[in-house]
Amino acid sequence: MCPEPGDSAPPRWPDRRAGFALIGAIFVLLILGLVGSAMLRLSSMQQTTVSHGIMGARAYHAARSGVEWALRESTATPGSCPATTLVLSEGGIAGFAVDVGCARSTHTEGAVTADVLRITANASYGSFGDPDYVSRRLSATIRPPP
């Protein structure tokens, strides 16, 4: 039996517009997932950067304490040039190792001879290559009292 020209036959395929909203919803969910993933990565990176900044400040103060220790030792014992390794265990700089070095040089200008000390302190935390490794180096040049 063939349909008559005036008869309306049921469509063979469903309406093509029926799945368009589903594709849009999947696209929006995909974009939201990518944005959420990027925000999570950015937040983690920011937290790591702040942590490294704080550790850098702590390393600076650990190195400064090494320089101040050497200054005190050189003025307490005239003629000394102190050098040692300090392992700090108190307060915010606990866990830092500070290598303190000292180099003495004598300079003569006219009739005046002066000793000059170059004190160097290298503070480090962790091992090189570790994600939490930090190191700072400070130096001071002084003329100790006679």
Stockholm file with secondary structure:
# STOCKHOLM 1.0

chainA/1-146         MCPEPGDSAPPRWPDRRAGFALIGAIFVLLILGLVGSAMLRLSSMQQTTVSHGIMGARAYHAARSGVEWALRESTATPGSCPATTLVLSEGGIAGFAVDVGCARSTHTEGAVTADVLRITANASYGSFGDPDYVSRRLSATIRPPP
#=GR chainA/1-146 SS CCCCTTSCCCCSSCCTTTTHHHHHHHHHHHHHHHHHHHHHHHHHHHHHHHHHHHHHHHHHHHHHHHHHHHHHHHHHSTTCCCCEEEECCSGGGTTCEEEEEEEEEEEEETTEEEEEEEEEEEEEESCTTSTTCEEEEEEEEECCCC
#=GC SS_cons         CCCCTTSCCCCSSCCTTTTHHHHHHHHHHHHHHHHHHHHHHHHHHHHHHHHHHHHHHHHHHHHHHHHHHHHHHHHHSTTCCCCEEEECCSGGGTTCEEEEEEEEEEEEETTEEEEEEEEEEEEEESCTTSTTCEEEEEEEEECCCC
//
